[in-house]
Amino acid sequence: MFAALERQKTVMTLFSKDHILGTLDVANQSEVFKVLAEHAQQLGITNNVQAIVSDYIEREDESSTGFGGGLAIPHAKSTSVFNAAVLFAKLKKPINWVAIDDKPVDTVISLLVPQGENATHLKLLSSLSRKLVHEEFVQVLRDGSMDEVFELITNALTDSEA
């Protein structure tokens, strides 16, 4: 039981309802990165918006984080991140992301991880990627209420901690 409580506590620091940004009215990828970084700063995940934006861009330059099917998982390992976190947002209008299927993105799950926490980064990326291949999971991300999205992502993260 203690292990289950510890997992729940860990997930709560990674992702809370405050980490859901709602629907963003943005025109491009750079604006998404800026809004995500500003939100991370408001949550105390970072104190350097520009560094986070730069880290997102640097990661995107390595290869696109456009997962396909309208989804993107922008992520960054950064010395400017204090603690690992997951952020979620829907986009008012799909935007170009150079995704693997060349389709625009309308749903974003962002991962921010402190530099050096490679295992955490890979575990989060892996657990969410495995869920994103399931149509039912993606449908809730797109059409679900904030509470439904929160529960869905929390469960995915909890499963990854088991």
Long-range contacts (C-beta under 8 A, 24 or more apart in sequence): 7-158, 7-161, 7-162, 8-158, 10-161, 11-154, 11-157, 11-158, 11-161, 13-83, 13-84, 13-85, 14-84, 14-85, 14-86, 14-124, 14-157, 15-85, 15-86, 15-88, 15-150, 15-153, 15-154, 15-157, 17-146, 17-150, 18-43, 19-43, 19-85, 19-86, 19-87, 19-88, 20-87, 20-88, 20-89, 20-146, 20-149, 20-150, 21-87, 21-88, 21-89, 22-89, 22-90, 22-146, 23-89, 23-90, 23-91, 23-92, 24-89, 24-90, 24-91, 24-92, 25-92, 25-93, 26-91, 26-92, 26-95, 27-95, 28-95, 28-96, 29-60, 29-95, 29-96, 29-97, 30-57, 32-74, 32-89, 32-91, 32-95, 32-108, 33-57, 33-74, 35-89, 36-74, 36-87, 36-89, 36-108, 36-110, 39-87, 40-81, 40-85, 40-87, 40-112, 43-85, 44-82, 45-81, 45-82, 45-83, 45-85, 45-112, 46-78, 46-80, 46-81, 46-82, 46-112, 47-80, 47-82, 48-80, 51-78, 51-79, 51-80, 52-76, 52-78, 52-80, 52-81, 52-112, 55-80, 56-110, 64-97, 64-98, 64-99, 64-100, 65-97, 66-97, 66-98, 66-99, 66-100, 66-101, 66-105, 67-99, 67-100, 67-129, 67-132, 68-99, 68-100, 68-101, 68-103, 69-101, 69-103, 69-132, 69-138, 70-94, 70-99, 70-103, 70-104, 70-105, 70-106, 70-107, 70-142, 71-99, 71-105, 71-107, 71-108, 71-109, 71-132, 71-138, 71-141, 72-97, 72-99, 72-105, 72-107, 72-108, 72-109, 73-108, 73-109, 73-110, 73-111, 73-125, 73-128, 73-129, 73-132, 74-108, 74-110, 74-111, 75-110, 75-111, 75-112, 75-113, 75-121, 75-124, 75-125, 76-111, 76-112, 76-113, 77-113, 77-114, 77-115, 77-116, 77-117, 77-118, 77-121, 78-112, 78-113, 78-114, 78-115, 79-114, 79-115, 81-112, 81-113, 81-114, 81-115, 82-114, 83-114, 84-111, 84-112, 84-113, 84-114, 84-117, 84-120, 84-121, 84-124, 85-111, 85-112, 86-110, 86-111, 86-112, 86-124, 86-128, 86-153, 86-157, 87-112, 88-141, 88-149, 88-153, 90-141, 90-142, 106-142, 107-138, 107-141, 107-142, 109-141, 109-153, 123-160, 123-161, 124-157, 124-160, 126-160, 127-156, 127-157, 127-159, 127-160, 128-153, 128-156, 128-157, 128-160, 131-156
